[in-house]
């Protein structure tokens, strides 16, 4: 059998047409992705709960070209889980030097903050300006908060 991944790049602003193809993408168990224009995709990604990164033209081109990755398909369909956020952050920040982002959610933010110091700004189609590839405040909201130790856990820890 042949392995294929289908990308449908919509060239319309007709809401009914866009809605139809988005429903096909969600319902069909096919290896496919429906892609709207860059602003439409950026809005869908934000509505899916992934407000922590800028949907840059480079990301849009990768998706249009059919980059096969479950993460690329998921970003406009649902909020990424913490391990996925870690992997996607490494992808976004590894443009000049490979960045290893830890999988442990509580360790992601400090590594991303350090990597952002040397990252290149990207064009954000929603704000129409150059921004950091990752928004630290939104990333902190997307990751689970570190667990607080209760009084009981302080006394029950074994040494």
Secondary structure, 3 states (H helix, E strand, C coil): CCCCCEEEECCCCCHHHHHHHHHHHHHCCCCEEEECCHHHHHHHHHHCCCCCECCCHHHHHHHHCCCCCHHHHHCCCCCCCHHHHHHHHHHHHCCCCCCCCCCCHHHHHHHHHHHHCCCCCEEECCCCEEECCECHHHHHHHCCCCCCCCHHHHHHCCC
